[in-house]
Amino acid sequence: MASSTLTPSCFGSFAAAASNKTSYSSPAAFKPLKLPLFWPWQKVKMGPLSVSPMGFGTWAWGNQLLWGYQESMDSELQHIFNLAVDNGINLFDTADSYGTGRLNGQSEKLLGKFIRQSQVKNDIVIATKFAAYPWRLTPAQFVKACQGSLERMQIEKIGIGQLHWSTANYAPLQEMALWDGLVAMYDKGLVQAVGVSNYGPKQLVRIHDYLKDRGVPLCTAQVQFSLLSIGDDQLEIKKICDSLGIRLIAYSPLGLGMLTGKYSPSKLPSGPRQTLPGLEPLLTTLGDIAEKRRKTIPQVAINWCISKGTIPIPGAKTLKQAQENLGALGWNLTQEELNLLDDGARESPRKMIQNIFQTR
């Protein structure tokens, strides 16, 4: 079995990738990026783990409803995984619910397959989330969910085991059982660290204190965090994370595509994704900074998340998207640029709708 933490060192992988000029079958004209994008000492501490300043999210790897996944995409998804690893990315975020219908868990299955087939295994950290399904009512059932993820990925230990959402608003007794499930999977050595997702400020402090009393450190908190979702709650969550030593993982750093500059009222995304009117001033600011920096709008938006002290996990369905995501690394926005973007975000008339499962 493979483990979610693999060797050799990432610096060795940089050298190998630079010398071998790894080739990919699609697209034919694809050119690898100049390496390295960041140095080994620029990795970020996440509890007992060291991870890249940015990870890759894999929500789209199996989701047909929102992202139009088809199994014919698997070959390109493997190239995306290889490209990310070759460029020093070692954090991949997934969930046992990622997929649609019969494809639930497909994201985990693909990640496990890609790890086994990868020739560059540089300390890969898998962060997976366990859904708070109504039938998961006991700690033992939550541990069983963790074992199911391990079996799908065929790894010995998960890097970060995360509770996907809180049930405090509608099933508080189940919430306590799931917290005990996190403790059990940690004590059994099934995960190296534990985290939560979609937790608001008050509930985040509660679970931190509960786990601390049980001798389990809360390693990560994952929330929707971008120029389109920044608000009082998200800022308070970031402040709490900083004070308690919790690493904030920023999902949807591109606002479900709204911060790519690709969409407008006359050009809508496919599927049930929302569009937001009145983004022109923010997108103009992003575009001006991107042009000055010789970057793209998505790269500036992702770099903003990094500059705010979070670990963004943008998704990618194509090699072009993956390459663009990687271009957010290796440079930093200035304080003046950050101020301009913050002002633009505050002036946006509407924000992204927060995940309905995020608690206070």
C-alpha positions as CSV (number, residue, x, y, z in Angstrom):
1,M,0.0,0.0,0.0
2,A,1.1,3.5,-0.7
3,S,1.0,6.2,2.0
4,S,-0.4,9.7,1.7
5,T,3.1,10.9,2.7
6,L,5.6,9.8,0.1
7,T,9.2,10.3,-0.9
8,P,11.7,11.4,-2.3
9,S,12.1,15.1,-1.4
10,C,10.4,17.8,-3.4
11,F,13.7,19.4,-4.3
12,G,14.8,16.2,-6.0
13,S,11.6,16.2,-8.0
14,F,12.3,19.8,-9.2
15,A,15.7,18.7,-10.5
16,A,14.3,15.6,-12.2
17,A,11.4,17.5,-13.8
18,A,13.8,20.2,-15.0
19,S,16.2,17.8,-16.5
20,N,13.8,15.3,-18.0
21,K,11.4,17.9,-19.4
22,T,8.4,15.7,-18.7
23,S,6.2,15.3,-21.7
24,Y,2.4,14.9,-21.7
25,S,0.3,13.4,-24.4
26,S,-2.3,16.2,-24.5
27,P,-2.1,18.9,-25.6
28,A,0.8,18.2,-28.0
29,A,2.1,21.8,-27.8
30,F,2.1,21.9,-23.9
31,K,5.3,23.4,-22.5
32,P,6.4,22.6,-18.9
33,L,6.8,25.6,-16.6
34,K,10.3,26.8,-15.6
35,L,11.1,25.2,-12.3
36,P,11.1,25.6,-9.3
37,L,8.1,27.7,-8.6
38,F,9.0,27.8,-4.9
39,W,11.8,26.5,-2.8
40,P,11.5,23.6,-0.3
41,W,11.9,26.0,2.7
42,Q,8.8,27.9,1.5
43,K,6.6,25.0,2.3
44,V,3.9,25.7,4.9
45,K,3.6,24.0,8.2
46,M,0.2,22.3,8.7
47,G,0.3,20.6,12.1
48,P,2.8,17.8,11.7
49,L,2.9,18.1,7.9
50,S,4.7,20.4,5.5
51,V,2.7,21.3,2.4
52,S,3.1,23.5,-0.7
53,P,1.8,27.1,-0.5
54,M,-1.1,26.1,-2.8
55,G,-2.9,22.8,-3.1
56,F,-5.1,21.4,-5.8
57,G,-8.8,20.8,-5.2
58,T,-10.5,17.8,-6.9
59,W,-14.2,18.5,-6.5
60,A,-14.6,18.4,-10.3
61,W,-13.0,15.0,-10.6
62,G,-16.2,12.9,-10.6
63,N,-18.9,15.6,-10.4
64,Q,-21.1,15.5,-13.5
65,L,-23.8,17.9,-12.3
66,L,-21.8,21.0,-11.6
67,W,-18.5,20.4,-13.5
68,G,-19.5,18.1,-16.3
69,Y,-17.1,15.2,-15.5
70,Q,-16.9,12.3,-17.9
71,E,-14.7,9.3,-17.4
72,S,-13.0,10.1,-20.8
73,M,-11.4,13.0,-18.9
74,D,-9.4,10.6,-16.6
75,S,-6.3,10.6,-18.8
76,E,-6.0,14.4,-18.8
77,L,-6.7,14.5,-15.0
78,Q,-3.8,12.2,-14.5
79,H,-1.6,14.6,-16.6
80,I,-2.9,17.4,-14.3
81,F,-1.9,15.5,-11.2
82,N,1.6,14.7,-12.7
83,L,2.1,18.3,-13.7
84,A,1.2,19.5,-10.2
85,V,3.5,17.1,-8.5
86,D,6.3,17.8,-10.9
87,N,6.0,21.5,-9.9
88,G,6.2,20.8,-6.2
89,I,2.5,20.6,-5.3
90,N,2.0,18.0,-2.6
91,L,-1.4,18.9,-1.2
92,F,-4.5,17.4,-2.8
93,D,-7.9,18.0,-1.3
94,T,-10.8,15.6,-1.9
95,A,-13.9,14.2,-0.2
96,D,-15.7,10.9,0.1
97,S,-18.8,12.6,-1.4
98,Y,-17.0,14.0,-4.4
99,G,-18.7,12.6,-7.4
100,T,-22.3,12.3,-8.7
101,G,-24.6,9.4,-8.2
102,R,-22.7,6.1,-8.8
103,L,-19.5,8.1,-9.0
104,N,-19.5,9.2,-5.3
105,G,-16.0,8.7,-4.1
106,Q,-14.6,8.9,-7.7
107,S,-12.3,11.7,-6.8
108,E,-10.6,9.6,-4.1
109,K,-10.4,6.6,-6.4
110,L,-8.7,8.7,-9.1
111,L,-6.2,10.3,-6.7
112,G,-5.2,6.8,-5.3
113,K,-4.7,5.6,-8.9
114,F,-2.6,8.6,-9.9
115,I,-0.4,8.3,-6.8
116,R,0.2,4.6,-7.6
117,Q,1.1,5.4,-11.2
118,S,3.2,8.5,-10.5
119,Q,6.9,8.3,-10.9
120,V,7.4,11.5,-8.7
121,K,6.1,10.8,-5.2
122,N,7.2,13.8,-3.2
123,D,5.6,13.8,0.2
124,I,2.1,13.8,-1.1
125,V,-0.5,14.9,1.5
126,I,-4.1,13.8,0.9
127,A,-6.7,15.9,2.7
128,T,-10.1,14.2,2.5
129,K,-13.4,15.2,4.0
130,F,-16.0,12.9,5.5
131,A,-19.6,13.8,4.9
132,A,-21.9,14.2,7.9
133,Y,-24.6,12.0,6.3
134,P,-27.7,11.5,8.4
135,W,-26.9,7.8,8.8
136,R,-23.4,8.4,10.3
137,L,-24.7,8.6,13.9
138,T,-21.8,7.1,15.9
139,P,-18.0,7.5,16.2
140,A,-17.6,3.9,14.9
141,Q,-19.6,4.8,11.7
142,F,-17.3,7.8,11.1
143,V,-14.3,5.7,11.6
144,K,-15.8,3.2,9.1
145,A,-16.1,6.2,6.6
146,C,-12.4,6.9,7.1
147,Q,-11.5,3.3,6.4
148,G,-13.7,3.4,3.3
149,S,-11.6,6.3,2.0
150,L,-8.4,4.5,2.7
151,E,-9.6,1.5,0.8
152,R,-10.7,3.6,-2.2
153,M,-7.3,5.4,-2.4
154,Q,-5.3,2.3,-1.3
155,I,-3.1,4.3,1.0
156,E,-2.1,3.4,4.6
157,K,-2.8,6.7,6.2
158,I,-4.6,9.9,5.3
159,G,-2.8,13.2,5.8
160,I,-5.7,15.2,7.0
161,G,-9.1,13.8,7.9
162,Q,-11.7,16.5,7.8
163,L,-15.3,16.7,9.0
164,H,-17.0,18.0,5.8
165,W,-19.6,20.2,7.6
166,S,-21.2,20.8,11.0
167,T,-24.6,19.4,12.0
168,A,-24.9,21.8,14.9
169,N,-27.8,23.7,13.4
170,Y,-30.0,20.7,12.8
171,A,-28.6,17.6,14.7
172,P,-26.4,18.7,17.6
173,L,-26.2,15.2,19.1
174,Q,-24.9,13.8,15.8
175,E,-22.3,16.6,15.8
176,M,-20.8,15.3,19.1
177,A,-20.6,11.8,17.8
178,L,-18.8,13.0,14.7
179,W,-16.3,14.9,16.8
180,D,-15.6,11.7,18.8
181,G,-15.2,10.0,15.4
182,L,-12.4,12.4,14.5
183,V,-10.8,11.6,17.8
184,A,-11.1,7.9,17.2
185,M,-9.6,8.0,13.7
186,Y,-6.7,10.1,15.0
187,D,-6.1,7.8,18.0
188,K,-6.2,4.7,15.7
189,G,-3.5,6.2,13.5
190,L,-5.8,6.3,10.4
191,V,-5.0,10.0,9.9
192,Q,-2.0,12.2,10.7
193,A,-4.0,15.2,11.5
194,V,-7.7,16.3,11.7
195,G,-9.5,19.3,10.3
196,V,-13.0,20.8,9.7
197,S,-14.7,22.4,6.8
198,N,-17.5,25.0,6.6
199,Y,-17.3,25.8,10.3
200,G,-18.2,29.4,11.4
201,P,-16.3,31.3,14.1
202,K,-18.2,30.1,17.2
203,Q,-18.4,26.5,16.3
204,L,-14.8,26.5,15.2
205,V,-13.7,27.6,18.7
206,R,-16.0,24.9,20.3
207,I,-14.5,22.0,18.3
208,H,-11.0,23.3,18.8
209,D,-11.5,23.3,22.6
210,Y,-13.2,19.9,22.6
211,L,-10.5,18.2,20.6
212,K,-7.8,19.9,22.6
213,D,-9.3,18.4,25.8
214,R,-9.2,15.0,24.1
215,G,-5.5,15.5,23.2
216,V,-6.1,16.0,19.5
217,P,-4.9,19.2,17.8
218,L,-7.2,20.8,15.3
219,C,-4.9,21.2,12.3
220,T,-7.0,22.9,9.6
221,A,-10.2,24.8,8.9
222,Q,-11.4,24.9,5.3
223,V,-13.8,27.6,4.2
224,Q,-14.9,29.4,1.1
225,F,-12.4,32.3,0.8
226,S,-11.9,34.6,-2.1
227,L,-12.2,38.2,-3.2
228,L,-15.9,37.4,-3.8
229,S,-16.6,35.7,-0.4
230,I,-14.6,37.8,2.0
231,G,-16.9,39.1,4.7
232,D,-17.1,39.6,8.5
233,D,-17.4,35.9,9.2
234,Q,-14.6,34.8,7.0
235,L,-12.3,37.5,8.4
236,E,-13.2,36.4,11.9
237,I,-12.5,32.8,11.0
238,K,-9.1,33.8,9.7
239,K,-8.4,35.7,12.9
240,I,-9.4,32.7,15.1
241,C,-7.2,30.4,13.0
242,D,-4.2,32.6,13.4
243,S,-4.7,32.9,17.2
244,L,-5.2,29.1,17.7
245,G,-2.5,27.9,15.3
246,I,-5.0,26.4,12.8
247,R,-4.1,26.6,9.1
248,L,-6.9,28.0,6.9
249,I,-7.5,26.3,3.6
250,A,-9.3,28.5,1.1
251,Y,-11.7,26.7,-1.2
252,S,-13.3,28.2,-4.3
253,P,-10.5,30.9,-4.5
254,L,-11.8,31.8,-8.0
255,G,-15.4,32.2,-6.9
256,L,-16.6,29.2,-8.9
257,G,-15.1,30.8,-12.0
258,M,-16.5,34.3,-11.5
259,L,-12.9,35.6,-10.9
260,T,-11.5,34.2,-14.0
261,G,-12.7,37.0,-16.2
262,K,-14.3,34.4,-18.6
263,Y,-18.0,35.1,-17.7
264,S,-20.3,38.0,-18.1
265,P,-24.1,38.5,-18.2
266,S,-24.0,37.6,-21.9
267,K,-21.6,34.7,-21.4
268,L,-22.8,32.4,-18.6
269,P,-21.1,29.3,-17.2
270,S,-22.6,25.9,-17.9
271,G,-24.5,24.1,-15.2
272,P,-26.2,25.5,-12.1
273,R,-23.5,28.0,-11.1
274,Q,-24.5,31.5,-10.2
275,T,-23.4,34.7,-11.8
276,L,-22.9,38.0,-10.0
277,P,-23.7,41.4,-11.5
278,G,-21.6,44.4,-10.8
279,L,-18.2,42.7,-10.8
280,E,-16.8,45.0,-13.4
281,P,-14.8,47.3,-11.0
282,L,-13.2,44.3,-9.2
283,L,-12.4,42.5,-12.5
284,T,-11.0,45.8,-13.9
285,T,-8.7,46.1,-10.9
286,L,-7.7,42.4,-11.2
287,G,-7.0,43.0,-15.0
288,D,-4.9,46.1,-14.4
289,I,-2.7,44.3,-11.8
290,A,-2.5,41.2,-14.0
291,E,-1.4,43.3,-17.0
292,K,1.2,45.1,-15.0
293,R,2.6,41.9,-13.5
294,R,2.3,40.0,-16.8
295,K,0.0,37.5,-15.1
296,T,-3.5,36.4,-15.6
297,I,-6.6,37.5,-13.7
298,P,-7.0,34.0,-12.0
299,Q,-3.3,34.0,-11.0
300,V,-3.7,37.4,-9.3
301,A,-6.9,36.2,-7.5
302,I,-5.2,33.0,-6.2
303,N,-2.1,35.0,-5.2
304,W,-4.3,37.3,-3.2
305,C,-5.5,34.2,-1.1
306,I,-1.8,33.2,-0.6
307,S,-0.9,36.7,0.4
308,K,-3.7,36.7,3.0
309,G,-2.0,33.7,4.7
310,T,-4.3,31.0,3.4
311,I,-3.6,27.8,1.4
312,P,-5.8,28.1,-1.7
313,I,-6.9,24.9,-3.4
314,P,-8.1,25.8,-6.9
315,G,-9.5,23.1,-9.0
316,A,-8.5,22.2,-12.6
317,K,-10.1,20.1,-15.3
318,T,-7.6,20.8,-18.0
319,L,-3.9,21.1,-18.4
320,K,-4.3,24.7,-19.3
321,Q,-6.2,25.5,-16.1
322,A,-3.5,23.6,-14.1
323,Q,-0.7,25.5,-15.7
324,E,-2.5,28.8,-15.1
325,N,-3.0,27.9,-11.4
326,L,0.7,27.1,-11.0
327,G,1.5,30.6,-12.3
328,A,0.1,32.0,-9.1
329,L,3.2,30.8,-7.3
330,G,6.7,32.3,-7.2
331,W,5.8,35.9,-6.7
332,N,3.9,38.2,-4.3
333,L,1.4,41.0,-4.6
334,T,2.6,44.3,-3.0
335,Q,0.7,45.8,-0.1
336,E,-0.5,48.5,-2.4
337,E,-1.9,46.0,-4.8
338,L,-3.6,44.1,-2.0
339,N,-5.2,47.3,-0.8
340,L,-6.6,48.0,-4.2
341,L,-8.0,44.5,-4.4
342,D,-9.5,44.7,-0.9
343,D,-11.2,48.0,-1.9
344,G,-12.5,46.4,-5.0
345,A,-13.9,43.5,-3.1
346,R,-15.6,45.8,-0.6
347,E,-17.2,47.8,-3.4
348,S,-18.7,44.7,-5.1
349,P,-22.5,45.0,-4.7
350,R,-23.0,41.3,-4.1
351,K,-20.9,38.5,-2.6
352,M,-20.9,34.7,-3.3
353,I,-23.6,32.9,-1.4
354,Q,-21.9,31.1,1.5
355,N,-22.2,27.4,1.8
356,I,-25.5,26.6,3.4
357,F,-23.8,24.3,5.8
358,Q,-21.5,26.9,7.2
359,T,-22.4,27.5,10.9
360,R,-21.9,30.5,13.1
